[in-house]
Amino acid sequence: MAGFINVNSEVTDSFYRYKMPRIIAKVEGKGNGIKTVIVNMVDIAKALGRPPAYPCKYFGCELGAQTQIDAKKERYIVNGSHDGIRLQELLDGFIKKFVLCPECDNPETSLMPHQKKKIIGQKCAACGYVNTTVDMTHKVCTYILNHPPELSDSAAKNYVSKKKQRGGDDGEEDSPPEALEEDMEAAVQAMSANGKGGFHDEKEFDDWCEDTSADAVARRQQDLTDGVKGLTITVELEKTPHERQELFYNYVMDKKREGNLEDMSVAKEIFDKAVQLDINDLAPLILVGAVLTENVLKEIPLYKSLFLRFLHVKDAKEGARPNERAQKQLLGGLEKLVEEHKGQLLNKVEKILYVAYDNGLVSEEVVIEWSKKATKKFVSRELSKEIRAKAAPFVEWLQNAEEDSDEEEEEDEDDGTVEFSTNTTTVIKPMGGAVNGSANDEDDDLDIDDI
């Protein structure tokens, strides 16, 4: 998978809304017949909103090489041997000259060539800015003028409708180039009239321009923001599982640096992000690595609301029920945490599991099942055996707790507590519900050390 990159290479934000595929270049042939095929030129062009022939011809002009274009077979070729890195650099130049809006730097622009005047205009749908002419010194401008972009169906219908309103022949329709020229002619005349690069009479040219008032621009930008959310999600879902897990880890770390992970609204945002990345069942392991430290006994209650969102599933018939897969990932994360702080935490495994259980993060069934077999999925098999050995008293207590619970409640009715007694430790369990806390684990194949 080639991966996606920002359309505007100067933007480093990984959540930048405008993405495009990275160029895939394939060198074919030998000697004088050597050539470079741009395998995904059509996909790149769709992301840029330009005909694929434009950037291909741009490459030819920049490299001084001939190009071969077969639109039906989607074959776009530049003669000679050229690597993808070099072509990507050239594509950045094309984007800056013919795609990005000079006013707002967004790639929501369309080209408006005017063959008679030999100029190419540019209009931005994001901010409403209209550029009367792009840099016409580049050789590819000649090709664009001679091969103007086709009008979209909606634009073509709108143009024909306007032509009929002006008294045009019912049986004759201008070709797309003529339609573009007429729109461009109107724009040029309007801009010349006021000398400010804007429209002299917005009502007269309402079929070409948009309201550029501050409120209108703000509304359009909000509409664009809402409209591209689906695109952003699609781009993220196309990443590999490891890349999505890394995105989630970085997202959680950013929230942690802000210092409000215990906030309920932040917990919801983190959960929504995991769902968006399609790793909500695997997120607990990542959360353990990002949130918990050697002070895990105090941190589990502190971040309970965050962890619990992942560890239980709402069922319309049964209500909330344990998410066994997520809880297993949580236990795997705790194993990793013990490995990282072995000196401080190995002898506290029993207490850690009890706090997780007491705060509702893991169910009896999941803990008992986990204890039955050591695995090298999260830590070495040897350490996995040690951890389960340390957990044995707690597991034994869980297994016997149900049959002893009635007797224990009667014995401790006076002081309001129940003693959890094992061969190695005694923990006082408060009556009246769980204490705030939470925990999480991640995918079976995910290793926190790789993030």
C-alpha positions, 0 to 999 in steps of 0.5 A, a space after each residue: 500500500 502506497 499510503 496517503 500524504 497531504 496534498 499541501 506538502 507544507 502542511 505537516 498535520 497528520 489530520 489534514 483533511 486533504 489527502 492524496 495517494 503517494 506516487 507509484 512509479 514503475 520503470 519499464 523497458 531498456 535502453 532507448 525504450 526505457 519509460 516510467 509508468 505512473 501507476 496510480 495517476 488517475 487516483 492522484 488526479 481525482 484527489 487533486 480535482 484535475 484531469 490526470 493528463 495535466 500532471 503527466 504533461 507537467 512532468 514531461 515539461 519539467 523533465 524535458 521528456 516526452 509523455 504518452 497518454 492513453 486515457 482509455 487504458 489509464 496509462 500515463 507514461 513519461 519517457 526515461 527512468 524517473 524514481 517516485 521521489 523525484 516525481 513526487 517533488 515535481 507534483 508538489 510544484 504542480 499543486 502549488 501552481 495549479 491546485 492550491 488557492 493563492 488566498 487560503 491554500 486549500 485545494 478546493 479550486 477549479 481551473 477556468 481556461 479562456 482560449 481567446 485571451 490565452 489565460 487560465 483563471 482559478 476559482 476557490 470553492 472554499 473561500 470564494 476567491 477568484 484568481 483571474 490568471 495563474 502563472 502562464 509562463 509554464 509550458 503546460 499552460 498551453 496544453 491546458 488551454 488546448 485541453 480544457 477540463 470537462 464541465 461536470 454534469 451539474 455545471 453543464 446543465 446550469 450553463 445551458 439553462 443560463 444560455 436559454 434564459 439569455 435567448 440562445 438557440 434551443 437546438 444549439 449548445 456550446 461545447 464545454 470549452 466555449 462554456 468555460 470561456 464565457 464564464 471566464 469572460 464574465 469574470 474577467 470583465 467584472 474584475 476589471 470593472 472594480 480593479 480589486 480582483 472581485 466582482 463588480 455586481 454579484 447579482 449579475 454574476 451569481 451563476 459564477 461566484 459565491 457570497 464572500 462575506 465573512 459569514 458566508 465564508 464561515 458557513 462554507 468552511 464549516 460545511 466543508 469541514 463536515 463534508 470531509 469528515 467522511 474522507 478523513 475517516 476513509 483515509 485513516 481506515 485505509 492505513 494498516 492496523 499498526 498505523 491506526 494503533 499508532 495514530 490512536 496512541 499518539 492521540 491518547 498521549 496528546 490528551 494526556 499531556 493536556 492533563 484531563 484524561 479523567 474527564 468524562 467528555 475526554 473519555 468519550 472523545 478517546 472512545 469515539 476516536 478508537 471507534 473511528 479507527 476501528 480498534 475499539 476492542 483492541 484499544 485497552 492494551 494501548 491505553 495501559 501503555 499510554 496511561 498507566 505507570 508503576 503507580 497503577 494501583 492509584 491510577 486505575 480508580 482515577 481513570 476508571 471512566 476512560 477504561 470502562 467505555 471499552 471493557 463493556 458492551 451495551 446490549 439492547 436485551 441484556 443491558 451492559 455485558 463484559 467485552 471479553 475480547 477487550 478485557 483480555 487485551 487489558 490483562 495483556 496490557 497489565 502483563 506488559 506493564 509488569 514487565 516494564 516495572 518488574 521490580 516494583 509490580 511483580 509482587 503486586 500482581 494480586 493487588 493489581 488484579 483485585 483493584 481492576 476487578 473491584 473497579 469493574 474492569 475485568 470479570 471473574 470469568 475472564 480472569 479465571 480463563 486468563 489464568 489457565 494458560 501462560 502465553 508469550 503473546 504479550 511477554 515472554 512465556 517465563 514471565 507470563 508463568 510468573 505473573 500467573 503464579 503471583 495471581 493464583 491466590 486471587 484467582 482461587 479467591 474468585 473461584 470460591 467467592 460465589 459459594 462463600 459470599 452469603 456466609 461472608 456477608 453475614 459474618 461482616 454485617 456489623 462492620 460493613 466490610 468483607 475480608 478477601 483472604 488468601 494464602 499470601 495477602 488480605 485485602 479489605 473490600 468495601 461494600 456497596 459497589 465498585 470504586 472508580 477505576 478502569 483498565 484496557 488492553 489491545 489487539 492480540 497481535 499488537 505489541 506496545 513496544 512497537 508503537 
